[in-house]
Amino acid sequence: MNPIVVANWKMNTSLADADILATMVKNGLEHFDGVDVVLCPPFVWLHHIASVLEYSAAHINMGAQNCFYEPDGAYTGEVSTSMLKDICKYVIIGHSERRKYFGETDVIVSAKVEAVLGNGMTPILCIGELEKGEGSIKQVQNQLKGSLVGINKEDYQKIVFAYEPVWAISTFSHGDVATGEYANQICTAIKEQVGDKPRVIYGGSVTANNVGEFILQPSISGVLVGGASLKAKEFIELCKKAAKARA
């Protein structure tokens, strides 16, 4: 199975920036089938980026950065999974920035996972400890358990689990970066909880320089990329290095 590389553009890019970035990534990965790429632009650019990629020969799918758990209604400013399902194959759920800045609890996260699955898309469920320490594995397992409340175990294989230690994400970190060995240890613990079939990926200051270190680990099936996904040349190089590491 190809490694999966998820590009989380977060709250970045103008329409012109997004167009150029997606076009460069599409052209740089044209006819390249060694990696499964997911682009997650801001909501407002989803339709446009989908049109840019429409006739691409690259293995690129569309993803959303978030969703709401209700199918419709008086929820000003929210975007439902039913609105996304015709454009997106993937939806990022429970990213640490959503949990930190918008107060998303495990209960809310599990409701979103259920909504994404219910509309035939793949949730990219993010979990990760706030601080590195002796209880890291237990923290991640508890968060994972809470984020899967109400989800049938047979549906776990339909989920991509993204391990993102908050202390290693460039938004919050103070220069700390997880090693491949450390990330693999936590991802192995996640697999012990959800089984061997689901993809478990790593995120947290992933670059073209260190992606191979993570992809080479036996329990890691791909990466979730933030800042490096906004630099077309680096992101293309990152994708190709991920494919080479897994070949």
ZISULPE-V489693 format. One record per residue. N is the residue number from 1. NEAR is the number of other ideal C-beta (glycine too) atoms within 8 Angstrom. Layout:
# ZISULPE-V489693
N & NEAR
N & NEAR
This chain:
# ZISULPE-V489693
1 & 4
2 & 10
3 & 14
4 & 14
5 & 14
6 & 19
7 & 12
8 & 13
9 & 14
10 & 8
11 & 3
12 & 7
13 & 11
14 & 5
15 & 9
16 & 6
17 & 9
18 & 15
19 & 11
20 & 9
21 & 12
22 & 13
23 & 9
24 & 11
25 & 16
26 & 13
27 & 7
28 & 10
29 & 13
30 & 9
31 & 5
32 & 12
33 & 6
34 & 11
35 & 15
36 & 10
37 & 15
38 & 15
39 & 15
40 & 13
41 & 11
42 & 12
43 & 7
44 & 5
45 & 11
46 & 14
47 & 7
48 & 10
49 & 14
50 & 10
51 & 7
52 & 11
53 & 13
54 & 6
55 & 4
56 & 9
57 & 5
58 & 12
59 & 10
60 & 12
61 & 11
62 & 15
63 & 14
64 & 15
65 & 13
66 & 10
67 & 13
68 & 10
69 & 9
70 & 9
71 & 7
72 & 5
73 & 5
74 & 3
75 & 7
76 & 4
77 & 3
78 & 7
79 & 9
80 & 12
81 & 15
82 & 8
83 & 6
84 & 15
85 & 10
86 & 3
87 & 9
88 & 12
89 & 8
90 & 16
91 & 17
92 & 17
93 & 14
94 & 14
95 & 12
96 & 11
97 & 9
98 & 10
99 & 11
100 & 8
101 & 5
102 & 7
103 & 5
104 & 8
105 & 8
106 & 10
107 & 8
108 & 9
109 & 15
110 & 14
111 & 10
112 & 16
113 & 16
114 & 11
115 & 15
116 & 14
117 & 13
118 & 7
119 & 10
120 & 5
121 & 13
122 & 10
123 & 15
124 & 16
125 & 15
126 & 13
127 & 13
128 & 13
129 & 13
130 & 6
131 & 6
132 & 9
133 & 6
134 & 3
135 & 7
136 & 11
137 & 9
138 & 7
139 & 10
140 & 15
141 & 11
142 & 8
143 & 12
144 & 14
145 & 9
146 & 12
147 & 13
148 & 12
149 & 9
150 & 6
151 & 12
152 & 4
153 & 6
154 & 5
155 & 9
156 & 12
157 & 8
158 & 8
159 & 15
160 & 15
161 & 13
162 & 15
163 & 15
164 & 15
165 & 14
166 & 12
167 & 11
168 & 12
169 & 15
170 & 8
171 & 6
172 & 8
173 & 12
174 & 3
175 & 4
176 & 8
177 & 9
178 & 11
179 & 7
180 & 12
181 & 7
182 & 8
183 & 16
184 & 12
185 & 9
186 & 13
187 & 14
188 & 10
189 & 11
190 & 16
191 & 12
192 & 5
193 & 8
194 & 11
195 & 8
196 & 4
197 & 5
198 & 13
199 & 9
200 & 15
201 & 16
202 & 17
203 & 15
204 & 14
205 & 11
206 & 14
207 & 9
208 & 10
209 & 4
210 & 11
211 & 14
212 & 10
213 & 9
214 & 13
215 & 14
216 & 8
217 & 13
218 & 5
219 & 9
220 & 15
221 & 8
222 & 15
223 & 17
224 & 15
225 & 14
226 & 13
227 & 8
228 & 12
229 & 11
230 & 9
231 & 8
232 & 10
233 & 8
234 & 10
235 & 15
236 & 12
237 & 9
238 & 16
239 & 14
240 & 11
241 & 12
242 & 17
243 & 13
244 & 9
245 & 11
246 & 10
247 & 5
